Amino acid sequence: MFAFNAQPFFSSLNQKSLQRKFFLVFPVLLSLTSAGTLWAKASLRLKIFANSKSDPPTQIWVRGNGYSKVFSLSDQSSELTIDLKEQGVYDVILTFKSGEMEHKFVTVDSDEKNLEFVQKTKKVTNGINVVGKRPEAPPNYVLSQEDAIRMPGGFGDALKAVQSMPGISPMYQMYTGASFQSAIQTFAQATNPDKPDKPNGEKGFLVMRGAGARANQFYFNGLPMSYPFHADGLTSVINNNAIRSLELYSGSYSARYGFATGGIINIEGFQKRDSNLSVAHLNAFLTDVYTYRNITKDLNVSVSGKKYYPNIVFGRVPNLIPAETFLADYNDYQARIGWDISENHSLSFQTFGAKDKRYPFKELSQYNPKETAQSFANPPSDADAARLDRIF
């Protein structure tokens, strides 16, 4: 009988197979480990820029992800390039010559990362700090209220002084035929049928820089005015005492002023007075009043107005007035409430307006240019064309 044990034979075969697999797998694992090590040690570059002439940087400390190193900077050098081995968040501390330090965090997530330090403006402790709003383009001419009233040709009307400024030619309106033409252009409009007539000369009170008569604009306290003068330039629509100064911009004016390509006349009113003031002028045909009151230290009110009433005076003697005599009837008003909330904040409410009429004394009726224009069979006469009814 023969007998033998086969287990050792198969055991030796398994050991040889395992050894062979190990020798095959080990190089693969070794290559992957080497590649991972190479990837982890890939070169990352951090560039730091620090430029300050008044207080140059002296050293930079970079730390994070197991890295910490201090670099010195010379007076001529303001850039530093650092090679890092790992991506991540780094802490960069910059020290200036004066001893001040600036701290920033930077995330390095690419092959090259730039970090720039911009030194903040230091306050001067032993000097004078001047802080203010950047001035806008200054006006070409500025007239105070006193100078405007004394201006020759203005007849004591402050706003009429603009007609005597350099580069300005006054242009007096001629209403003959203007109402009819304006009515033809506007009678078919379905909206606002009661809108007052706008003659061709409206806004055409002066010529500036050679621009058209309508290329200029008047402003009062930052708000545009429809027209600045009553009755063909007879008097202004703003009370003299409500005007603080007149500013003339003949070009390069601020964007706050619009609706003009020629020039700007900006009328600045009084925001606040030191004391109360009340003024009234009375005569046979015209009355104007102005009053200003400081209600409290921070609250003030001003009201002014003008009324021209020849129709009332001549109405007492109607038989002495010729049939085709035209009368000008106008009035205006200005009102303002100012409240100083704090040293840096204030709130104001203001309103102003004017109204002009001109009609034959015998009729004392309101003229409607749109209705007249619609009747082409009976065109308006010269007397009709001279009528005026205007509000702003």
JOBEL-V833845 format. One record per run of one state. SS is the DSSP state (alpha for helix, beta for strand, coil for the rest). FROM is the first residue (numbers start at 0). LEN is the number of residues. If there is no record, write none. Layout:
ss: <SS SS>
from: <FROM FROM>
len: <LEN LEN>
This chain:
ss: <coil alpha coil beta coil beta coil beta coil beta coil beta coil beta coil beta coil beta alpha coil alpha coil beta coil alpha coil beta coil beta coil beta coil beta coil beta coil alpha beta coil beta coil beta coil beta coil beta alpha coil beta coil beta coil alpha coil alpha coil beta coil>
from: <0 6 40 43 50 56 64 66 72 78 84 87 96 100 108 111 117 140 144 150 158 164 167 170 177 186 205 208 215 220 222 224 228 230 234 236 239 242 249 262 269 276 282 285 294 298 309 320 325 340 345 360 368 374 381 385 387 391>
len: <6 34 3 7 6 8 2 6 6 6 3 9 4 8 3 6 23 4 6 8 6 3 3 7 9 19 3 7 5 2 2 4 2 4 2 3 3 7 13 7 7 6 3 9 4 11 11 5 15 5 15 8 6 7 4 2 4 1>
